[in-house]
Amino acid sequence: MVIQSVNPYTEEVLKTFELMTPDEVEREMSKSRRAFFAWREVPVSERATRVKKLGEHLRAEKRRYAETMTREMGKPIKESVSEIEKCAWLCDYYADNGETLLQAEEIKTEAKKSYVVLQPLGVVLAIMPWNFPFWQAFRFGVPAITAGNVVVLKHASNVPMCALAIEEAFGKAGFPANVFKTLLIGARDALKFIDEDKVDAVSFTGSEKAGGEVAAVAGKRIKKVVLELGGSDPFIVLDDADIEKAGRVAANARMINAGQSCIAAKRFIVMEKVAEEFKKVFLMRLKELKIGDPMDETTDVGPVAKQEILDALKEQLRDAKAKGAEVVQVEHSFKKGLFSPLCVVYNPKETMKVLTEEVFGPIAPIITVKDEEEAVSVANDTEYGLGAAIWSRNLQRAERLAMRIEAGAIAINDMVKSDPRLPFGGIKKSGIGRELSHYGLREFVNIKTVVARE
């Protein structure tokens, strides 16, 4: 069986890859297990040194890696460069803080000594998506490896060039072979790894449906799993917000990566008093965005990554129009590429797919509400709980509402974004567990208690 890397802008096949045979996979998994036995014995300080070198390598090669990303999944080159830079920042954070965060913790009891040590679990399988092909893999992989685990990556089938480039980066930074290993395999093979006890834990980022399958198999085998799934993030604009700033940031928050982000703002909930002004600013900002060749440094929005995404967006818009929503589309001429027009959906109804489904593309539904109570009610009326934004000039008011929003992260007067220093993850059907910060570092460790008496 083969997989293809296809440029979503030119729609040309960049490269074709043969999936690995069962014998090849078995050999690599055995190597990864042996690599773990050696890597866990390496002092944390030495692991951190390798992580530091990884960040340096990423910065030195950022343009090359960014171009691979843009060609393979279509995001604008300036976003790809920023993604590589963010991966390097992540490396710096764990290189500088990993040893401290993994130190043993002494706890006073009546015993002679009581302490807690953090030890790696083993071989961790990473099943990662295509939308942030470097960041997603690094966000999980760097803390896991810093803690002494080794990683086996099953990346999305449409970004094999990125997957192999990530493995290359770890090798260039001096990591031993198979501490980070990319396997070109199918989704069923990845599930078999979990079921057949070839891996000790799993990190999955992707759709709710696929995440449920992974969790079911991991649960049957009693294995640690971290899930980062979909989102339907509310962007709440209160009547005392800075509307000019809120409207412009809102448009940017929706259109980053052509709207293909779990933490993109997906539902705009605006109080009546400022709704018309917000709509005006939002639409004006959309018209400013340049859509086109993702290799052009001035492009703001590129194509979507796959034909099936484009088809789903068309169906969501058709459904909204059929059910009476007002759809305003920013006009563009697309001569080639998998482009979806930038759209605003006014007055969406609760039954419309733009609200009941995760919209993974440049469609922005704007909902008008009367007051704070209705804003909170609408914001929480979703199966997801990844992130949310609240806009108000009154910080106390915004913080009070933040406590009532069901989400893993709240941004006040900003868009939701991940930061290596802060935990990242969701609640409800947006997932379980956390990545980043010391919380993410400790997801894939054995928190071992030792009590000694004389």
C-alpha positions in Angstrom: 0.0 0.0 0.0 1.2 3.5 -0.8 0.5 7.0 0.5 0.9 10.2 -1.4 2.1 13.7 -0.5 -0.1 16.1 -2.5 0.4 19.9 -2.7 -3.0 21.3 -2.0 -2.2 24.5 -3.9 -1.0 23.0 -7.1 -2.8 19.6 -6.5 0.4 17.9 -7.8 1.7 14.7 -6.2 5.0 15.6 -4.5 6.1 12.1 -3.6 4.7 8.6 -3.1 5.7 6.4 -0.2 5.4 2.7 0.4 4.0 1.8 3.8 6.3 -0.2 5.9 5.9 -4.0 5.9 5.0 -5.9 9.1 8.6 -7.2 9.3 10.0 -3.7 9.0 7.7 -2.4 11.7 8.6 -5.2 14.0 12.3 -4.5 13.6 11.8 -0.8 14.3 9.6 -1.4 17.4 12.3 -3.8 18.8 14.9 -1.1 18.2 12.7 1.5 20.0 12.3 -0.8 23.0 16.1 -1.2 23.2 16.5 2.5 22.8 14.3 3.1 25.8 16.3 0.9 28.0 19.4 3.0 27.2 17.7 6.4 27.1 16.0 6.2 30.5 19.5 5.8 32.0 20.8 9.0 30.5 20.9 11.8 33.1 18.2 14.4 32.6 20.9 17.1 32.2 22.3 15.3 29.2 18.8 14.8 27.7 18.2 18.5 28.2 21.4 19.3 26.3 20.2 17.3 23.3 16.8 19.1 23.5 18.7 22.4 23.4 20.6 21.3 20.3 17.3 20.3 18.7 16.0 23.8 19.1 19.2 25.2 17.6 18.9 22.9 14.7 15.3 23.9 14.0 16.3 27.6 13.9 19.2 26.9 11.6 16.9 24.9 9.2 13.6 26.6 9.7 13.2 27.8 6.2 13.7 24.3 4.7 11.3 22.7 7.2 8.8 25.4 6.7 8.8 25.0 3.0 8.2 21.3 3.4 5.2 22.0 5.6 3.7 24.6 3.2 4.1 22.4 0.1 2.6 19.4 1.9 -0.4 20.8 3.7 -0.9 24.3 2.3 -0.5 26.8 5.2 1.1 30.2 4.3 4.9 30.1 4.5 5.0 32.8 7.1 2.8 30.7 9.4 5.1 27.6 8.7 8.2 29.6 9.7 6.4 30.7 12.9 5.5 27.1 13.6 9.1 26.0 13.4 10.2 28.9 15.6 7.6 27.9 18.2 8.9 24.4 18.2 12.4 25.8 18.9 11.0 27.9 21.8 9.4 24.7 23.2 12.8 23.0 23.1 14.3 25.9 24.9 11.7 25.7 27.7 12.2 22.0 28.4 16.0 22.2 28.0 16.1 25.0 30.6 13.5 23.7 33.0 13.3 19.9 32.5 15.8 18.9 35.1 14.2 21.1 37.7 10.7 19.9 36.9 11.7 16.2 37.1 13.5 16.5 40.4 12.5 14.1 43.2 10.2 15.6 45.8 10.8 15.0 49.4 7.8 14.8 51.7 8.1 14.8 55.5 6.4 11.8 57.2 7.1 9.8 60.3 9.4 7.6 58.2 13.2 8.1 57.8 12.7 9.2 54.2 9.7 9.7 52.0 10.0 11.0 48.5 8.5 10.9 45.0 10.4 10.2 41.8 9.2 10.7 38.3 10.3 7.8 36.0 9.5 7.3 32.3 6.8 4.9 31.2 8.5 3.5 28.1 7.7 3.5 24.4 5.0 6.1 23.8 2.9 6.1 20.6 2.1 9.5 19.1 -0.8 9.6 16.6 -0.7 13.1 15.2 -2.7 15.3 12.8 -1.7 17.2 9.7 -2.9 20.8 10.5 0.2 21.7 12.6 2.4 18.9 11.5 5.6 20.0 13.3 4.1 21.7 16.4 1.7 18.8 17.3 4.5 16.3 17.2 7.0 18.5 19.1 4.4 19.6 21.6 4.0 16.0 22.8 7.4 14.5 21.8 9.8 16.9 23.5 8.5 16.7 27.0 8.0 12.9 26.7 11.6 12.4 25.6 12.9 14.9 28.2 11.2 12.7 30.8 13.1 9.6 29.5 10.5 8.0 27.2 11.1 7.2 23.6 8.5 8.1 20.9 7.1 6.3 17.9 5.2 8.7 15.6 2.3 7.7 13.4 1.7 10.9 11.6 -1.3 11.8 9.3 -1.1 10.1 6.0 -1.1 13.3 4.0 2.1 14.7 5.6 4.7 11.9 5.3 7.4 14.4 4.2 6.9 16.4 7.4 6.9 13.2 9.5 10.3 12.1 8.1 11.7 15.6 8.4 10.8 15.6 12.1 12.7 12.3 12.7 15.6 13.8 10.7 15.7 16.8 13.0 16.0 14.6 16.1 18.8 12.7 14.4 20.7 15.9 13.4 20.5 17.1 17.0 22.3 14.0 18.2 19.6 11.9 19.7 20.3 8.2 19.6 18.5 6.2 16.9 14.9 5.3 17.7 14.5 7.7 20.6 12.2 9.4 18.1 11.1 7.2 15.3 8.6 7.9 12.5 6.7 4.9 11.1 4.9 5.1 7.8 1.9 2.9 8.7 -1.8 2.8 8.5 -4.3 3.8 11.3 -5.3 0.1 11.9 -1.6 -0.8 12.5 -1.3 2.0 15.1 -4.3 0.6 17.0 -2.7 -2.9 16.9 0.4 -1.5 18.6 -1.7 -0.5 21.5 -3.7 -3.8 21.6 -0.6 -6.0 21.2 1.3 -4.3 24.0 4.0 -2.9 21.7 3.7 0.5 23.3 3.2 1.6 26.9 1.2 4.8 26.5 -0.5 6.8 23.7 -0.9 10.5 22.9 -3.5 11.2 20.3 -4.5 14.5 18.6 -7.3 14.4 16.1 -11.0 13.9 15.7 -13.4 12.9 18.4 -14.4 9.7 16.6 -10.8 8.5 16.1 -9.9 9.5 19.6 -12.7 7.4 21.0 -11.3 4.4 19.1 -7.8 5.0 20.5 -9.1 5.4 24.0 -11.2 2.3 23.8 -8.2 0.1 22.9 -6.0 1.8 25.4 -8.6 1.4 28.1 -8.9 -2.3 27.4 -5.2 -2.6 27.9 -5.1 -0.3 30.9 -2.7 2.1 29.2 -2.2 5.8 29.9 -3.7 8.0 27.1 -3.8 11.7 26.5 -6.4 12.9 24.0 -6.5 16.4 22.4 -9.6 16.4 20.2 -11.9 18.9 18.5 -13.1 22.2 19.6 -16.0 24.7 19.0 -14.4 27.6 20.7 -16.6 30.5 21.6 -15.3 34.1 21.1 -17.5 36.2 23.4 -17.7 39.9 22.8 -19.3 41.9 25.7 -20.9 45.3 25.3 -18.0 47.1 26.9 -15.3 45.5 24.6 -12.9 47.4 22.4 -14.8 46.4 19.2 -12.2 47.6 16.7 -9.6 45.4 18.3 -11.9 42.5 19.1 -13.3 42.4 15.5 -9.8 42.4 13.9 -8.4 39.8 16.3 -11.6 37.7 15.9 -11.1 37.5 12.1 -7.4 36.5 12.6 -8.4 33.9 15.2 -10.8 32.3 12.8 -8.7 32.4 9.7 -5.3 31.2 11.0 -4.2 28.1 9.1 -7.3 28.7 6.8 -9.5 27.9 9.9 -8.0 24.5 10.3 -7.2 24.6 13.9 -8.8 22.9 17.0 -8.4 26.1 19.0 -9.4 28.6 16.3 -12.3 30.8 17.3 -15.3 29.0 15.8 -18.4 30.7 17.2 -18.6 34.4 17.7 -21.1 35.3 20.4 -21.7 39.1 20.5 -24.0 41.2 22.6 -26.7 43.1 20.8 -25.5 46.5 21.7 -22.2 46.1 19.7 -23.2 43.4 17.2 -23.5 45.6 14.1 -20.2 47.4 14.8 -18.5 44.1 15.4 -19.8 42.6 12.2 -18.6 45.6 10.2 -15.1 45.4 11.6 -14.9 41.6 11.3 -15.9 41.7 7.6 -13.6 44.6 6.9 -10.7 42.6 8.3 -11.7 39.5 6.2 -11.5 41.7 3.1 -8.0 42.8 4.0 -6.7 39.2 4.2 -4.8 38.0 1.1 -5.8 34.6 0.0 -3.6 32.7 -2.6 -0.2 31.1 -3.1 1.0 29.8 0.3 4.6 30.2 -0.8 4.0 34.0 -1.2 5.3 35.8 1.8 2.4 38.2 1.7 -0.3 35.5 1.7 -2.5 35.4 4.8 -4.8 32.4 3.9 -3.8 29.4 1.9 -5.9 26.4 0.6 -7.4 23.8 2.8 -5.3 20.6 3.1 -7.6 18.0 1.5 -10.5 17.7 -0.9 -12.7 16.0 1.8 -12.3 19.1 4.0 -13.4 21.3 1.1 -16.4 19.1 0.4 -17.5 19.2 4.1 -17.2 23.0 4.2 -19.4 23.3 1.1 -22.0 21.1 2.7 -22.0 23.1 5.9 -22.6 26.3 3.9 -25.3 24.7 1.8 -27.0 23.6 5.0 -26.8 27.1 6.5 -28.3 28.7 3.4 -31.1 26.1 3.2 -32.1 26.7 6.8 -32.3 30.5 6.4 -29.0 31.9 7.5 -27.5 35.0 5.8 -24.2 34.0 4.3 -21.7 36.7 3.2 -18.8 35.6 1.2 -15.6 37.5 0.5 -15.1 37.4 -3.2 -11.9 35.8 -4.6 -11.0 34.1 -7.8 -9.4 30.7 -7.5 -7.7 29.5 -10.6 -6.3 26.4 -8.9 -5.9 24.9 -5.5 -8.3 23.6 -2.7 -9.5 27.0 -1.7 -12.6 27.7 0.4 -14.0 31.2 0.3 -13.9 33.3 3.5 -17.5 33.4 4.8 -19.5 34.9 7.6 -22.8 33.3 8.6 -25.2 35.7 10.3 -28.0 34.5 12.5 -27.2 30.8 12.5 -29.9 28.5 14.0 -29.1 25.9 16.6 -29.8 23.1 14.1 -27.3 24.3 11.5 -24.2 22.3 10.8 -22.0 25.4 11.3 -23.0 25.1 15.0 -23.6 21.4 15.6 -20.4 20.3 13.8 -16.8 21.4 14.2 -16.1 23.7 11.2 -12.6 23.1 10.0 -12.2 25.9 7.6 -12.7 29.7 6.9 -16.4 29.9 7.9 -17.4 32.3 10.8 -20.9 32.0 12.4 -21.8 35.2 14.3 -24.5 34.8 17.0 -26.2 37.8 18.7 -27.1 37.6 22.4 -29.0 39.9 24.7 -26.8 39.7 27.9 -24.1 37.9 29.8 -26.3 35.1 30.9 -27.3 34.2 27.3 -23.6 34.6 26.2 -22.5 32.0 28.8 -25.4 29.7 28.0 -24.6 29.7 24.2 -20.9 29.4 24.8 -21.4 26.2 26.9 -24.0 24.8 24.6 -21.6 22.4 22.9 -20.1 19.0 23.4 -16.6 20.5 23.2 -14.6 22.4 25.8 -11.1 23.3 24.4 -10.7 27.0 24.5 -12.7 30.3 24.7 -12.1 34.0 24.4 -13.8 36.8 26.3 -13.6 40.5 25.3 -14.3 43.3 27.8 -12.6 46.4 29.0 -13.6 45.4 32.6 -11.1 42.7 33.5 -13.0 41.7 36.7 -16.1 41.2 34.6 -14.3 39.0 32.1 -12.6 37.0 34.8 -15.9 36.4 36.5 -17.4 35.0 33.3 -14.2 33.0 32.6 -15.0 30.9 35.7 -18.3 29.9 34.2 -17.1 28.9 30.7 -16.6 25.2 30.3 -13.2 25.0 28.6 -9.6 24.1 29.3 -8.2 27.5 28.4 -9.6 31.1 28.5 -8.1 34.0 26.7 -9.2 37.5 27.8 -8.9 40.2 25.3 -6.8 37.9 23.0 -7.2 34.8 20.9 -6.6 31.3 22.3 -3.1 30.1 21.7 -0.8 27.5 23.2 2.3 28.4 25.2 5.1 25.9 26.4 4.9 27.5 29.9 1.2 26.8 30.3 -0.9 23.6 30.3 -2.9 22.9 27.2 -5.9 20.6 26.8 -9.7 20.5 27.0 -12.7 19.0 28.8 -15.9 17.3 27.7 -15.4 15.8 24.2 -12.3 18.0 23.6 -10.2 15.4 25.3 -8.5 14.3 28.5 -5.1 15.1 30.0 -2.8 18.0 29.4 0.2 18.9 27.3 2.9 21.5 27.8 4.2 23.1 31.1 5.1 20.8 34.0 1.6 19.2 33.7 2.4 17.9 30.2 5.9 16.8 31.3 4.4 14.5 33.9 1.6 12.9 31.8 3.9 10.1 30.7 5.8 9.2 33.9 5.4 6.8 36.8 4.9 9.0 39.8 6.7 6.6 42.2 6.5 6.9 46.0 9.4 5.7 48.0 9.2 5.3 51.8 12.2 4.2 53.8 12.4 3.3 57.5 15.5 2.4 59.6 
